[in-house]
Amino acid sequence: MKDRWFLKERRERFKDAVLKIEHRDFHFSKNGQTGTFTVVSMKDWAVIIPVTKEGKFILVKQFRVATGEVTYEFPGGALEAGEDADSGALRELTEETGFTGKLTLLSKMRPNPAFMDNFCYAYLAEGCEKVKELNLDPFEDIEPVEVTRQELEAMIADGTILHSIPLAAYGVFKAKGY
């Protein structure tokens, strides 16, 4: 299938500190046509499912600018240039919650390969305990919230948790038998 697609041209349309947008022209030999596709390039991400020693899940409550909503999510964020996923995940967990724990990689996934080229690494952090205060970025407004598994699953079922990345991470968590 891949051998039917030929990259003809790439044109950068926008770039800032968060993302780059390109138009890529591909010739599709199956129908003989060339089409222009938009590709968003971003840093890789990590999302962490933290579970305390007492068995509670740690969510972060935060304001999201794009939707103007307060969301509940698992902690996570962008990996820094040259940072490996394990280190970035532990850094994000500690910065956003003040907790640390034993990390296990659950999945390396593509957030949306239709138009994005980055990866998201989903982790489980077990035995989490509070080790420091939050260390937030200048425009992060985050409150850690501890919930039981039953409360977490109710928040997923009733639509309180809408963010697809934490939902995907929790799906992998359950599929792996946790």
N, C-alpha and C positions, 0 to 999 in steps of 0.2 A: 504494500500500500504506500509506504513512504517513498518508494522509487517513482511514484507518479507525480510528485510535487517538486518543483524546481524554483528555488529562490532566485529572482531576477534582480531585485533592487530593494534597498533599505533606505528610508529617509527618516531622520530624527525630526520630530515635530514639536517636542517639549521636553524640558529636563529641569528638575529642581533637586533639592536634597532628599526628597522622598521617592520620586519615581522618574522614569523616562518613558515617553510615548513615541513609538515608531510606526510608520506605515511600511509594510512589507508587501512587495508584489510577488506573488507566486503564480507560476504557470502550472496548470493542472492538465497533465497529458491525457487524462481519461476523456475530457471533453474539448481539449484544445484551446481553452480559454485562460486568460490571466486575470486574477482578481487582486484587489488591494485589501489587506487585512491590518487591523490595528492591534499592536502588541504593547502591553504595559510591562515594563521591567521594574522590579522592586528588589529590595534586599530580601533574603530569606527570613522566615519568621520562626519563632518557637511558641508553643502553647503548652502550658503545664497544668496537669490535674494534681493539685496538692491535697494530700490526705494527712491529717494530724495523727499523732500517736493515739489519740482518743477515737479515731475513725471518722472525724468530721472532714468535710470537703471545704476548701477555702476558695471562695469566689471573690472577684473584685467588682465593686459597684463603681461605675464611672460615667461621666458625661461624654457623649460622642457627638462631635461637631457636625458630621455629615447628615445625621438624622435629627439632631437636636433632642436626642433622647438620653435618659439615664439607663444604662444597661447593666446586666449581671453577666459576667464572663469568668472563664478561668484566666489567671494571669498569663501574660505573654507579651511578645513584642518582637521588633526587628533585631536581627543579629548584626553586630558591628562588622565592618570590613575586616576580613582576616580572622574573625572570631569563629571557633568551632561551635557547633550546635549545642553540645553538652554545656560548655562554659556559658554561652549566651542564655540558655534556658535557666541555669542556676542563677545567673545575674538578674534576669528579669523576675524570677520568683522572689528573690530577696529584696530587690528594689521595690516591687509593687506590694509585697505582703509583709516583709520583715522576717519571713520564715525561710528555712532551708530544710532539705530532706534528701533521701537517697533517690537518685534519678534512674529511671528505666525508660529507654526509648520505646515508644509504642508504635510509631509509624512515621514515615517520611512521605508526605503527600503533596499534591499539587492543589493549591487553593482554587484555581479555575484555569485549566490549560487551554480553554477556548481562546483566551486573550491575555493571559498572564504567564510569565515564564519562571516564576520563583517557586521555591519549596517552602513547606511548613513542616516543622518537626514537632510531633506530639509526644509529650513525656508524661509519665506518672512520677510523682515525687512522694515517696512513702515516709512515714515516721516524722513528718514535719514538726518542727518546733521553732518558736519565735527566738531569733538571735539578735535582731537589731530593729531600729525604727525604719520607716519607709524612706526611700531615697528617690523621690519622684523627679521626673523631667519638668522643666518650667511650665508646661501646659498640661500636665497630668493632674487630675483631681480624682483620686482613688480612695475608696474605703474598703478594706478587706472585710469579708463577711463569712462566718463559719456556719455551715448548714449540714444537716444529716443527709444520708443518701436518699432517704424518703423525701425530704424537703427538696433536694436537688432534682430528683426525678419528677416531682410535682411541678417545679418551676419550668422544667422542659416540657412537660405535658400541657401545661396551661398557657404556654407562650411567653412566660416571663423571660426566659432565655431564648433569644432569637438569632444570635450571632452564629453563623454557619461553622466557623472554625472550632469553637468550643463544642458545638453539637457533634461535629465529625470526630473530634478527639474522644468525646465520651462514647460514641458509637464504637470506635476501635477498642477503647478500654473495656467495654462490655463484650465485644466479640472475642477478646482475648481471655475472657473468663474471670475478670476482676469483679 
